[in-house]
Amino acid sequence: MDTTLQDPLVGQVLDGRYRVEARIAVGGMATVYRAVDTRLDRVLALKVMHPTLATDATFVERFIREAKSVARLDHPNVVQVFDQGAEGAYVYLAMEYVAGCTLRDVLRERGALRPRAALDILEPVLAALGAAHRAGFVHRDMKPENVLIGDDGRVKVADFGLVRAVDTVTSTTGAVLGTVSYLAPEQIEQGAADPRVDVYACGVVLYEMLTGGKPHEGDSPAQVLYKHLHEDVPPPSAAVPGMAYELDELVASATARTPEIRPHDAVALLALTREARAALTDEQLDAVPPLAVDGEHDNAEDRTSVIPRALTMPRPLPVDGDEGGADGGFPADADGVHRTSRLAAPPADPPGPRRPRLRRGPLAIVVAVLLVLGLGTGVWYINSGQFTKVPALLSKTEAQARDRLEEAGLDVGKVEHAYSDTVERGKVISTDPGVGERIRKNDSVALTVSDGPDTVKLPDVAGYRLDRARTVLKDEGLEPGMVTRAFSDEVPKGFVISTEPKTGTTVRAGSAVALVVSKGSPIDVPDVTGDDLADARAELTEAGLKVKVAEEQVNSEYDKGQVARQTPDSGSRAAEGDTVTLTVSKGPEMIEVPDVVGDSVDDAKRTLEDAGFDVKEDRGLLGLFGDTVKEQSVEGGDTAPKGSTIKITIR
């Protein structure tokens, strides 16, 4: 039975619009489903974040950033994002559905590719990245898994989940994002992310397509990272003797360890790629690498390959009625880089000269025909005459299935029942043997009939501690989902306030339930700046808050030992048990006072203010019309607290 039948989302309609039909893939961050937009009646892909990660604001922000970034890119080689939203514990993206495979699938099945095929894939990838770079974005996670190849041969770049604006300051404190085999040295050392990191990754992908292996291997990620930092990517010709020099140069340019030496973005690398292609002969473009596995055994009757049919065709796919270029090369799309069909085996060698046929008499021909007919009839009876095929029974009622089996000369075997999120109650989910399989006449076929979706009534967990609420939900066959926290005067801290969906709602088994948990009654943080440390600690503790004293002390207007600043600030709302960090004053900074006696008023004020003091004028009756400083409150050469006021007397 299809494992997607066990997925609680399959069969649901998100946001009243997207009907989830099947699970396509599961990743570390999200699950991808095939779905139907019921408003526009089109098939699309839904990328749904794992409910356990939806509790992390960082993951949610990155997820939503993908939607906003890619939605701004309108390019035929970029997987389009149509919509973004959330329902309950499910955060999702609605994206373009691409039927086909990934470049990783191609490399896994075919090993190394011919240079022509590698360039046919690289060029649309660079076209997509070039559009992103010129729009101000960097992909940051280019790898074969993120290159999709449709059944029609179109190449698309997917998963802009790590995308960043080019002018955004980025760092990777704590973790390095991306896949180690494709990280540029500056990503590893500094966390830098500009278009040249995508250029480097594309150079590594090109090397892998040409040779069938990664340029840097190691027993651990740390070893691979070290090689990226300290070793150049070797030329492909080192692994594939006879590889064209122009391809070595292209890989070397894209993977230079010094970013300034690389092409500045994907558009520049695309120009170099086209120059390299133009310099190669057909023989060089179609050279078969040692690790290549040709598709010459593919045929219409036996296709177990994951490679889309378009990639095994010996000729390029026409586009809008046009044939490929004059050289039989790239299909004539708008810019010539939108699809590929270069993974085909070369045309078979022409047959050799025929041998002369022997003439046979009419009697011999008649005997031969009768022999073939008789033999064929016997073989048919042994191999086919005693057998039939299991008719189409899926989604039929049990009664309809029984009638069809009877018409086919088959019996109904064991009938079992199972829950299903996608098949209506009372209809057939699966058969044994499967539909279309060969079965001996008069044999029986076992049926599995749907009992409809397994549903659960959402229990009331309001007032439970969070850990207890999670246990109750799991015991009922539900999945604890996103947790948000809110202040409450009625519900104690750490206890559940409410759930989404609401208590008593009937939901499918395995559905995620979002929880709102109390932070307790809010506390207004008191102002303790300027207080002695002991007094400040006592006041905060009495308010129900914890106190942490910062190791670093600072100069401030407050005396030594008093609180210079606090985090959070006074007036902020905090929960009971939250921590307030106090920074203690070292006292004011003492600086030397300039001597300004005898200076003009303007010069004296300027000198004192530049030194870090405030100035107060004292003119009295005798100084109303004077302009010379006769005295100052602190004599020149003495010290005073920075920011304090110096009074000048004018006569």
C-alpha positions as CSV (number, residue, x, y, z in Angstrom):
1,M,0.0,0.0,0.0
2,D,1.2,3.5,-0.7
3,T,2.9,5.0,2.4
4,T,1.3,8.3,1.6
5,L,-2.0,6.9,2.8
6,Q,-0.5,7.0,6.3
7,D,0.4,10.7,6.1
8,P,-2.2,12.8,8.0
9,L,-2.0,15.7,5.5
10,V,-2.9,13.6,2.4
11,G,-6.5,14.1,1.6
12,Q,-6.8,17.3,3.6
13,V,-7.6,20.8,2.1
14,L,-5.3,23.5,3.4
15,D,-6.6,27.0,3.7
16,G,-9.8,25.8,2.0
17,R,-8.0,25.8,-1.3
18,Y,-5.1,23.2,-1.7
19,R,-6.2,19.6,-1.8
20,V,-3.2,17.4,-0.8
21,E,-3.1,14.3,-3.0
22,A,0.3,12.5,-2.4
23,R,3.6,12.9,-0.6
24,I,6.5,13.5,-3.0
25,A,9.5,13.8,-0.8
26,V,10.6,14.3,2.8
27,G,13.5,16.6,3.8
28,G,15.1,17.7,7.0
29,M,13.0,20.9,7.1
30,A,9.8,20.2,5.2
31,T,7.7,17.6,3.4
32,V,6.7,18.2,-0.3
33,Y,3.3,17.1,-1.5
34,R,1.6,17.0,-4.9
35,A,-1.6,19.0,-4.5
36,V,-4.4,20.6,-6.5
37,D,-5.3,24.2,-6.3
38,T,-9.1,23.8,-6.2
39,R,-9.7,27.5,-7.2
40,L,-7.6,27.4,-10.3
41,D,-7.8,23.7,-11.0
42,R,-4.1,23.2,-11.4
43,V,-1.5,20.7,-10.0
44,L,1.2,22.2,-7.8
45,A,3.7,21.3,-5.2
46,L,3.1,22.1,-1.5
47,K,6.1,22.4,0.7
48,V,4.9,22.0,4.3
49,M,7.3,22.7,7.2
50,H,7.6,19.9,9.8
51,P,5.3,20.9,12.7
52,T,8.1,20.3,15.2
53,L,10.2,23.0,13.4
54,A,7.3,25.4,13.2
55,T,8.0,26.2,16.9
56,D,11.4,27.8,15.9
57,A,10.9,31.4,14.7
58,T,14.2,31.2,12.8
59,F,13.0,28.3,10.6
60,V,9.7,30.0,10.0
61,E,11.4,33.2,9.0
62,R,13.7,31.4,6.6
63,F,10.7,29.5,5.2
64,I,8.7,32.6,4.5
65,R,11.8,34.4,3.1
66,E,12.0,31.7,0.4
67,A,8.5,32.6,-0.7
68,K,9.0,36.3,-0.8
69,S,12.4,36.1,-2.5
70,V,11.5,33.6,-5.2
71,A,8.2,35.2,-5.9
72,R,10.1,38.2,-7.1
73,L,11.9,36.1,-9.7
74,D,10.0,35.7,-13.0
75,H,12.3,33.3,-15.0
76,P,11.5,30.1,-16.9
77,N,14.4,28.3,-15.2
78,V,13.3,29.1,-11.6
79,V,10.7,27.0,-9.8
80,Q,8.0,29.5,-9.2
81,V,6.4,30.1,-5.8
82,F,2.7,30.9,-6.1
83,D,1.5,31.4,-2.5
84,Q,2.6,31.2,1.1
85,G,0.4,30.7,4.2
86,A,-0.3,28.8,7.4
87,E,-3.3,26.8,8.8
88,G,-3.1,25.7,12.4
89,A,0.3,24.1,12.9
90,Y,1.1,23.9,9.2
91,V,3.2,26.5,7.5
92,Y,3.4,26.0,3.7
93,L,4.6,27.2,0.3
94,A,2.5,26.6,-2.9
95,M,5.0,26.1,-5.7
96,E,5.2,25.0,-9.3
97,Y,5.0,21.2,-9.8
98,V,7.9,19.8,-11.9
99,A,7.4,16.2,-13.1
100,G,10.8,14.7,-13.6
101,C,13.9,14.1,-11.6
102,T,16.9,16.0,-10.0
103,L,20.4,16.3,-11.4
104,R,21.5,14.1,-8.5
105,D,19.2,11.3,-9.8
106,V,20.8,11.7,-13.3
107,L,24.4,11.6,-11.9
108,R,23.5,8.6,-9.6
109,E,22.2,6.6,-12.6
110,R,24.4,7.9,-15.4
111,G,27.7,8.6,-13.5
112,A,29.6,11.2,-15.5
113,L,28.0,13.0,-18.4
114,R,29.2,13.9,-21.9
115,P,30.5,17.6,-22.0
116,R,27.6,18.5,-24.3
117,A,25.0,17.2,-21.7
118,A,26.9,18.9,-18.8
119,L,26.8,22.3,-20.6
120,D,23.2,21.8,-21.6
121,I,22.3,21.5,-18.0
122,L,24.8,24.2,-16.7
123,E,23.6,26.9,-19.0
124,P,19.9,27.1,-17.9
125,V,21.1,26.8,-14.3
126,L,23.3,29.9,-14.8
127,A,20.5,31.7,-16.6
128,A,18.3,31.2,-13.5
129,L,21.0,32.2,-11.0
130,G,21.9,35.2,-13.2
131,A,18.3,36.4,-13.0
132,A,18.5,36.1,-9.2
133,H,21.9,37.8,-9.0
134,R,20.7,40.7,-11.1
135,A,17.6,41.0,-8.9
136,G,19.8,41.2,-5.8
137,F,19.7,37.7,-4.4
138,V,22.1,34.9,-3.8
139,H,21.0,31.2,-3.7
140,R,23.8,30.0,-1.3
141,D,22.9,26.3,-1.6
142,M,23.5,25.3,-5.2
143,K,23.9,21.5,-5.6
144,P,22.6,18.7,-7.9
145,E,19.7,18.1,-5.6
146,N,18.4,21.6,-6.3
147,V,18.5,21.3,-10.1
148,L,15.2,19.8,-11.4
149,I,15.0,18.3,-14.9
150,G,11.4,17.9,-16.1
151,D,10.0,15.2,-18.3
152,D,9.9,17.7,-21.1
153,G,13.6,18.4,-20.7
154,R,13.2,21.8,-19.0
155,V,15.9,22.6,-16.3
156,K,14.8,24.6,-13.2
157,V,16.6,25.7,-10.1
158,A,14.7,25.0,-6.9
159,D,14.9,25.5,-3.1
160,F,15.8,29.1,-2.6
161,G,15.3,28.4,1.1
162,L,18.7,29.9,2.0
163,V,18.4,32.8,-0.2
164,R,19.8,36.2,1.0
165,A,19.8,39.7,-0.3
166,V,23.2,40.5,-1.8
167,D,23.6,43.6,0.4
168,T,22.5,41.8,3.6
169,V,25.2,41.4,6.3
170,T,25.5,37.6,6.9
171,S,27.4,35.4,9.3
172,T,27.3,31.8,10.3
173,T,28.1,31.9,14.0
174,G,27.3,28.4,15.3
175,A,26.7,26.6,12.1
176,V,27.7,26.7,8.4
177,L,24.7,26.7,6.1
178,G,24.7,24.8,2.8
179,T,26.2,21.5,1.7
180,V,29.9,21.1,2.5
181,S,30.9,19.8,-0.9
182,Y,29.8,23.0,-2.7
183,L,30.7,25.7,-0.2
184,A,33.0,28.4,-1.3
185,P,36.1,29.2,0.9
186,E,34.7,32.6,2.0
187,Q,31.5,30.9,3.1
188,I,33.4,28.6,5.3
189,E,35.8,31.2,6.8
190,Q,33.6,34.3,7.0
191,G,30.0,33.3,6.3
192,A,30.2,35.7,3.3
193,A,27.4,35.4,0.7
194,D,27.6,37.3,-2.6
195,P,26.9,36.0,-6.1
196,R,30.4,34.5,-6.3
197,V,29.6,31.7,-3.8
198,D,26.9,30.5,-6.3
199,V,29.6,30.7,-9.1
200,Y,31.9,28.5,-7.0
201,A,29.2,26.0,-6.4
202,C,28.3,25.8,-10.1
203,G,32.0,25.1,-10.9
204,V,31.9,22.2,-8.5
205,V,28.7,20.9,-10.0
206,L,30.2,21.2,-13.5
207,Y,33.3,19.2,-12.3
208,E,31.0,16.5,-10.9
209,M,29.0,16.3,-14.1
210,L,32.2,16.0,-16.2
211,T,34.0,13.4,-14.0
212,G,31.3,11.6,-12.0
213,G,32.9,12.5,-8.7
214,K,33.3,15.5,-6.3
215,P,36.6,17.4,-6.4
216,H,37.2,17.2,-2.7
217,E,36.4,14.0,-0.7
218,G,37.0,13.2,2.9
219,D,36.1,10.9,5.8
220,S,34.3,13.8,7.6
221,P,32.8,17.2,6.7
222,A,35.7,18.9,8.4
223,Q,38.2,17.3,6.0
224,V,36.2,18.4,3.0
225,L,35.9,22.0,4.4
226,Y,39.7,22.0,5.0
227,K,40.3,21.0,1.3
228,H,38.0,23.7,0.0
229,L,40.1,26.2,2.0
230,H,43.6,24.9,1.2
231,E,43.4,23.0,-2.1
232,D,42.4,24.1,-5.6
233,V,39.7,22.1,-7.4
234,P,41.7,19.8,-9.7
235,P,41.2,20.1,-13.5
236,P,38.6,17.6,-14.8
237,S,41.2,16.3,-17.2
238,A,43.1,14.8,-14.2
239,A,40.2,12.4,-13.8
240,V,39.2,12.2,-17.5
241,P,42.3,12.0,-19.7
242,G,41.8,13.9,-22.9
243,M,39.2,16.3,-21.5
244,A,39.2,19.5,-23.5
245,Y,41.5,22.3,-22.1
246,E,38.6,24.8,-22.4
247,L,36.6,22.8,-19.9
248,D,39.5,22.7,-17.5
249,E,39.8,26.5,-17.8
250,L,36.1,26.9,-17.2
251,V,36.1,24.9,-14.0
252,A,39.3,26.6,-12.7
253,S,37.8,30.1,-13.3
254,A,34.5,29.3,-11.5
255,T,36.2,27.6,-8.5
256,A,39.1,29.9,-7.9
257,R,39.7,30.0,-4.1
258,T,40.2,33.8,-4.3
259,P,36.7,35.3,-4.9
260,E,38.1,38.3,-6.8
261,I,39.4,36.0,-9.5
262,R,36.1,34.3,-10.2
263,P,33.4,35.7,-12.6
264,H,31.5,38.3,-10.6
265,D,28.1,36.6,-11.0
266,A,26.3,33.8,-12.9
267,V,25.7,36.0,-16.0
268,A,29.5,36.4,-16.4
269,L,30.0,32.7,-15.9
270,L,27.3,31.9,-18.5
271,A,29.2,34.1,-21.0
272,L,32.4,32.1,-20.4
273,T,30.4,28.8,-20.7
274,R,29.1,29.8,-24.1
275,E,32.6,30.8,-25.2
276,A,34.0,27.4,-24.1
277,R,31.2,25.6,-25.9
278,A,31.9,27.5,-29.1
279,A,35.6,26.5,-29.0
280,L,34.8,22.8,-28.7
281,T,34.4,20.4,-31.6
282,D,31.5,17.9,-31.9
283,E,34.0,15.2,-31.0
284,Q,35.0,16.9,-27.8
285,L,31.5,17.7,-26.9
286,D,30.3,14.1,-27.3
287,A,33.3,12.4,-25.8
288,V,32.2,9.7,-23.3
289,P,33.9,10.0,-19.8
290,P,35.2,6.7,-18.3
291,L,32.6,6.7,-15.5
292,A,29.7,7.4,-17.8
293,V,26.8,4.9,-18.0
294,D,25.2,5.4,-21.4
295,G,21.4,5.0,-21.8
296,E,21.7,2.7,-24.8
297,H,19.7,-0.1,-23.1
298,D,16.7,2.1,-22.4
299,N,13.6,1.2,-24.4
300,A,9.9,1.8,-24.3
301,E,9.1,-1.6,-22.9
302,D,11.6,-1.7,-20.1
303,R,12.0,1.7,-18.4
304,T,13.1,1.4,-14.8
305,S,15.2,4.5,-15.1
306,V,14.5,7.6,-13.0
307,I,15.7,9.8,-16.0
308,P,12.8,11.6,-17.7
309,R,12.0,10.3,-21.2
310,A,12.9,13.7,-22.7
311,L,16.5,13.1,-21.5
312,T,17.0,9.9,-23.5
313,M,15.7,11.2,-26.8
314,P,18.4,11.2,-29.5
315,R,17.3,14.7,-30.8
316,P,16.5,17.9,-29.0
317,L,12.9,18.7,-28.1
318,P,11.2,21.2,-30.4
319,V,9.9,24.3,-28.7
320,D,6.7,26.0,-29.9
321,G,7.1,24.2,-33.2
322,D,10.8,25.1,-33.7
323,E,13.5,22.6,-34.2
324,G,16.9,22.8,-32.4
325,G,19.6,25.1,-33.6
326,A,21.4,24.8,-36.9
327,D,23.9,22.4,-35.3
328,G,21.2,20.3,-33.8
329,G,22.2,21.8,-30.5
330,F,20.2,23.8,-27.9
331,P,16.4,24.0,-28.6
332,A,15.3,27.4,-29.8
333,D,13.9,28.8,-26.6
334,A,13.8,32.6,-26.1
335,D,17.4,32.6,-24.9
336,G,18.5,29.1,-25.8
337,V,19.0,27.8,-22.3
338,H,15.6,26.6,-21.1
339,R,15.7,22.9,-21.7
340,T,18.1,20.0,-22.4
341,S,18.0,16.7,-24.1
342,R,21.7,15.9,-24.1
343,L,21.7,12.8,-21.9
344,A,20.9,10.5,-24.8
345,A,23.1,7.7,-26.1
346,P,24.6,8.4,-29.6
347,P,22.7,7.0,-32.5
348,A,23.3,3.3,-33.1
349,D,26.0,2.4,-35.7
350,P,24.6,1.7,-39.2
351,P,24.1,-2.0,-39.9
352,G,26.8,-3.8,-41.8
353,P,26.4,-5.2,-45.4
354,R,23.6,-7.8,-45.8
355,R,24.4,-11.4,-46.5
356,P,22.9,-12.9,-49.6
357,R,19.6,-14.6,-48.8
358,L,19.2,-18.3,-49.7
359,R,16.2,-19.1,-51.9
360,R,13.7,-21.6,-50.5
361,G,11.0,-23.5,-52.4
362,P,7.3,-23.0,-51.9
363,L,6.8,-26.3,-50.0
364,A,9.5,-25.4,-47.5
365,I,7.9,-22.0,-46.9
366,V,4.4,-23.6,-46.2
367,V,5.9,-26.1,-43.8
368,A,7.7,-23.3,-41.9
369,V,4.6,-21.2,-41.6
370,L,2.5,-24.1,-40.3
371,L,5.3,-25.0,-37.8
372,V,5.4,-21.4,-36.5
373,L,1.6,-21.2,-36.2
374,G,1.5,-24.4,-34.3
375,L,4.3,-23.5,-32.0
376,G,2.9,-20.1,-31.5
377,T,-0.5,-21.5,-30.5
378,G,1.1,-23.8,-28.0
379,V,3.2,-21.1,-26.5
380,W,0.2,-18.8,-26.3
381,Y,-1.8,-21.4,-24.5
382,I,1.0,-22.2,-22.0
383,N,1.9,-18.6,-21.3
384,S,-1.2,-16.6,-21.9
385,G,-4.3,-18.8,-22.5
386,Q,-4.4,-19.9,-18.9
387,F,-3.9,-16.3,-17.5
388,T,-5.7,-13.0,-17.3
389,K,-5.0,-9.7,-15.7
390,V,-6.5,-8.2,-12.5
391,P,-9.0,-5.6,-13.7
392,A,-9.1,-2.0,-12.5
393,L,-10.7,-2.1,-9.1
394,L,-9.3,0.8,-7.2
395,S,-11.8,3.3,-5.9
396,K,-14.7,0.9,-6.8
397,T,-17.2,-0.1,-4.2
398,E,-16.8,-3.7,-2.9
399,A,-19.9,-4.7,-4.8
400,Q,-18.5,-3.2,-8.1
401,A,-15.2,-4.9,-7.5
402,R,-16.9,-8.3,-7.0
403,D,-18.9,-7.9,-10.2
404,R,-15.7,-7.0,-12.2
405,L,-13.8,-10.0,-10.8
406,E,-16.7,-12.3,-11.7
407,E,-16.7,-10.9,-15.3
408,A,-13.0,-11.6,-15.5
409,G,-13.4,-15.2,-14.3
410,L,-11.8,-14.5,-11.0
411,D,-12.9,-15.1,-7.4
412,V,-12.9,-12.7,-4.4
413,G,-10.4,-13.7,-1.8
414,K,-9.9,-12.3,1.6
415,V,-11.5,-8.9,2.2
416,E,-9.7,-6.6,4.7
417,H,-10.5,-3.1,5.9
418,A,-8.1,-0.2,6.6
419,Y,-8.2,3.5,7.2
420,S,-7.5,5.8,4.3
421,D,-7.3,9.6,4.1
422,T,-7.7,9.6,0.3
423,V,-10.1,6.8,-0.6
424,E,-13.8,7.1,0.3
425,R,-15.3,4.8,2.9
426,G,-16.5,1.5,1.3
427,K,-14.2,1.7,-1.8
428,V,-11.2,-0.4,-2.7
429,I,-7.8,0.9,-1.6
430,S,-5.6,-1.9,-3.0
431,T,-5.7,-5.5,-4.3
432,D,-3.4,-8.5,-4.1
433,P,-2.2,-9.3,-6.8
434,G,-2.1,-5.6,-7.9
435,V,-4.2,-4.1,-10.7
436,G,-2.9,-5.1,-14.1
437,E,-0.8,-8.0,-12.8
438,R,-1.0,-11.4,-14.5
439,I,-3.1,-14.0,-12.6
440,R,-4.2,-17.6,-13.5
441,K,-7.9,-17.8,-14.4
442,N,-10.2,-18.9,-11.5
443,D,-7.7,-17.7,-8.9
444,S,-8.8,-15.3,-6.2
445,V,-8.0,-11.6,-5.6
446,A,-7.7,-10.2,-2.1
447,L,-9.3,-6.8,-1.5
448,T,-8.5,-4.0,1.0
449,V,-11.6,-1.8,1.5
450,S,-11.4,1.7,3.0
451,D,-13.0,2.6,6.3
452,G,-12.4,6.3,5.5
453,P,-10.0,8.5,7.4
454,D,-9.0,7.6,11.0
455,T,-10.4,10.5,12.9
456,V,-9.9,11.7,16.5
457,K,-11.9,14.1,18.6
458,L,-9.5,16.7,19.9
459,P,-9.3,16.3,23.7
460,D,-9.5,19.2,26.1
461,V,-6.0,19.9,27.4
462,A,-6.5,23.5,28.6
463,G,-5.2,23.8,32.1
464,Y,-2.7,20.9,31.6
465,R,1.1,21.4,32.0
466,L,2.7,21.5,28.6
467,D,4.5,18.2,29.0
468,R,1.3,16.5,30.2
469,A,-0.7,18.1,27.3
470,R,1.8,16.7,24.8
471,T,1.5,13.2,26.3
472,V,-2.3,13.3,26.1
473,L,-2.3,14.4,22.5
474,K,0.2,11.7,21.5
475,D,-1.9,9.1,23.4
476,E,-4.9,10.1,21.3
477,G,-2.9,9.7,18.0
478,L,-2.3,13.4,17.5
479,E,1.0,15.3,17.0
480,P,1.9,18.2,19.3
481,G,2.7,21.1,17.0
482,M,3.8,24.8,17.3
483,V,3.9,26.3,20.8
484,T,3.3,30.0,21.3
485,R,3.3,31.7,24.6
486,A,1.1,34.5,26.0
487,F,0.5,36.3,29.2
488,S,-2.5,35.2,31.3
489,D,-4.0,36.4,34.6
490,E,-6.0,33.2,34.9
491,V,-3.8,30.3,33.7
492,P,-0.5,29.7,35.7
493,K,2.8,29.8,33.9
494,G,3.7,26.7,31.9
495,F,0.1,25.5,31.6
496,V,-2.0,25.3,28.3
497,I,-4.4,28.2,27.6
498,S,-5.9,26.9,24.4
499,T,-5.3,24.8,21.2
500,E,-5.7,25.2,17.5
501,P,-8.0,23.5,16.3
502,K,-10.3,24.1,19.2
503,T,-11.2,21.4,21.8
504,G,-13.8,19.0,20.5
505,T,-13.0,19.4,16.9
506,T,-12.9,16.2,14.9
507,V,-9.5,15.9,13.1
508,R,-7.6,13.2,11.2
509,A,-5.3,11.0,13.3
510,G,-1.7,12.2,13.2
511,S,-2.8,15.9,12.7
512,A,-0.6,18.5,14.4
513,V,-2.2,20.6,17.2
514,A,-0.8,24.0,18.0
515,L,-0.7,25.0,21.7
516,V,-0.9,28.3,23.4
517,V,1.0,28.2,26.8
518,S,0.8,30.7,29.6
519,K,3.7,32.9,30.6
520,G,1.7,33.8,33.7
521,S,0.6,37.3,34.8
522,P,2.7,40.1,33.3
523,I,5.2,41.9,35.6
524,D,6.1,45.6,35.0
525,V,9.9,45.7,35.3
526,P,10.9,48.3,37.9
527,D,13.5,51.0,37.3
528,V,16.6,50.3,39.4
529,T,19.2,52.3,37.5
530,G,21.1,54.5,39.9
531,D,20.3,52.2,42.9
532,D,23.0,50.4,44.8
533,L,23.4,46.8,43.5
534,A,22.1,45.2,46.7
535,D,19.0,47.4,46.7
536,A,18.3,46.8,43.0
537,R,18.7,43.0,43.5
538,A,16.2,43.0,46.4
539,E,13.6,45.1,44.5
540,L,13.7,42.9,41.5
541,T,13.6,39.7,43.5
542,E,10.6,40.9,45.4
543,A,8.8,41.6,42.1
544,G,9.3,37.9,41.1
545,L,12.2,38.4,38.8
546,K,15.7,36.8,38.7
547,V,18.8,38.9,38.6
548,K,22.0,38.4,36.7
549,V,25.0,40.8,37.1
550,A,27.0,41.4,33.9
551,E,30.7,40.7,34.3
552,E,31.7,43.9,32.5
553,Q,31.4,47.2,34.4
554,V,31.1,50.6,32.7
555,N,31.8,54.2,33.3
556,S,28.6,56.2,33.8
557,E,27.1,59.2,35.5
558,Y,26.3,57.0,38.5
559,D,28.7,56.4,41.4
560,K,30.8,53.3,41.6
561,G,28.8,50.3,42.7
562,Q,25.5,51.6,41.5
563,V,23.4,50.2,38.6
564,A,24.4,51.9,35.3
565,R,21.9,50.1,33.1
566,Q,19.4,47.2,33.1
567,T,18.0,44.8,30.4
568,P,15.1,44.7,29.9
569,D,14.4,48.4,30.5
570,S,12.1,49.7,33.1
571,G,8.4,49.6,32.1
572,S,8.9,46.4,30.0
573,R,6.5,43.5,30.6
574,A,8.1,40.3,31.9
575,A,6.9,36.9,33.1
576,E,7.5,35.7,36.6
577,G,11.0,34.1,36.8
578,D,12.3,36.1,33.8
579,T,15.9,37.4,34.2
580,V,16.9,41.1,34.4
581,T,20.6,41.7,33.7
582,L,22.3,44.5,35.6
583,T,25.4,46.4,34.6
584,V,27.3,48.0,37.5
585,S,28.9,51.4,37.2
586,K,32.7,52.0,37.7
587,G,31.8,55.6,38.4
588,P,32.2,58.5,36.1
589,E,35.2,58.8,33.8
590,M,37.6,61.5,35.1
591,I,39.3,63.7,32.5
592,E,41.6,66.7,32.6
593,V,39.9,70.1,32.5
594,P,41.4,72.5,29.9
595,D,42.5,76.0,31.1
596,V,40.3,78.6,29.4
597,V,40.9,81.6,31.6
598,G,41.7,84.6,29.3
599,D,40.0,83.0,26.3
600,S,37.0,84.5,24.5
601,V,33.6,83.0,25.5
602,D,33.1,81.2,22.2
603,D,36.6,79.7,22.2
604,A,36.3,78.7,25.9
605,K,32.9,77.0,25.3
606,R,34.2,75.2,22.2
607,T,37.4,73.9,24.1
608,L,35.4,72.6,27.1
609,E,32.7,70.9,25.1
610,D,35.2,69.2,22.8
611,A,36.9,67.9,26.0
612,G,33.5,66.3,27.0
613,F,32.1,68.9,29.5
614,D,28.9,70.9,29.6
615,V,29.4,74.7,30.0
616,K,27.5,77.2,32.1
617,E,28.1,81.0,31.8
618,D,28.1,83.4,34.8
619,R,28.2,87.0,33.6
620,G,26.7,88.8,36.6
621,L,26.1,92.6,36.3
622,L,29.7,93.3,35.3
623,G,29.9,90.7,32.6
624,L,26.8,91.6,30.6
625,F,28.9,93.2,27.9
626,G,32.2,91.3,28.5
627,D,33.7,88.6,26.3
628,T,36.6,87.3,28.3
629,V,36.7,84.4,30.7
630,K,38.1,85.5,34.1
631,E,37.5,82.4,36.2
632,Q,36.4,78.7,35.8
633,S,34.8,76.5,38.4
634,V,37.4,73.8,38.1
635,E,40.9,75.0,37.5
636,G,42.7,74.0,34.3
637,G,44.8,70.9,34.8
638,D,42.6,69.4,37.5
639,T,40.2,66.5,36.7
640,A,36.4,66.3,36.7
641,P,33.8,63.7,35.7
642,K,33.2,63.5,31.9
643,G,29.9,65.1,31.1
644,S,29.9,67.3,34.2
645,T,29.3,71.0,34.1
646,I,32.1,73.6,34.2
647,K,31.0,77.2,35.1
648,I,32.9,80.0,33.5
649,T,32.8,83.6,34.9
650,I,32.9,86.3,32.2
651,R,34.0,90.0,32.7
